[in-house]
Amino acid sequence: MKKLLITAIILLLSTTGVLFAQNGEQEIRDMLDQRDAQIKELLGPRGTDYTQQQRDELKDIINDVIDYREMAQHALGNKYNEISEEEREEFVDLFSRIIRDNSLNRLDIYRADVVYNDISVTNGNAHVKTTAQIENVRTPVEYEMKRKDGEWVVVDLIIDEVSTGDSYNRQFQSIIRQRGFDALLNNLRRRAERA
């Protein structure tokens, strides 16, 4: 009887894990599809001029699924744990402003047709592989995602096999090594003002 109960529990847990993964995959796909449809509707036909309100709405749709704190922590590496809480808050704020503003640099990319190649979900983490195609140009785009507070959020974006977090990490570490963290913060302040 005990063996049967243990077997039943193991089967239930493994089935629940599979169902969670399948539900997670569909949930992620639905979320990304909805976001894509909202962006395309707001963009309208190619060559359209955008009002500031449209640009602000686009910025929100494009970026509201990103966990900036986690991406900023990845970008800063070990230095993140060495700085004060006040410095962390400013760093995350500046970093997120720069990313949000950069997201509107090439709006045509958001008109691309997206094909989902693979969505794998494991223990609240997901890796999504897609291909974005605009005209005859295909670009592999991958999302590293985590489930936080009941929602899926992007913690890294990999475009053409280049990780956003890794790319910023290399830039930031180089500045920190050469000129220190204060120089990096000043650099980010200037970039955020220009954006």
Secondary structure, DSSP 8 states (H G I E B T S, - for coil): -HHHHHHHHHHHHHHHHHHHHHHHHHHHHHHHHHHHHHHHHHH-STT----HHHHHHHHHHHHTTB-HHHHHHHHHTTHHHHS-HHHHHHHHHHHHHHHHHHTTS-GGGGGSEEEEEEEEEETTEEEEEEEEEETTEEEEEEEEEEEETTEEEEEEEEETTEEHHHHHHHHHHHHHHHH-HHHHHHHHHHHHHH-
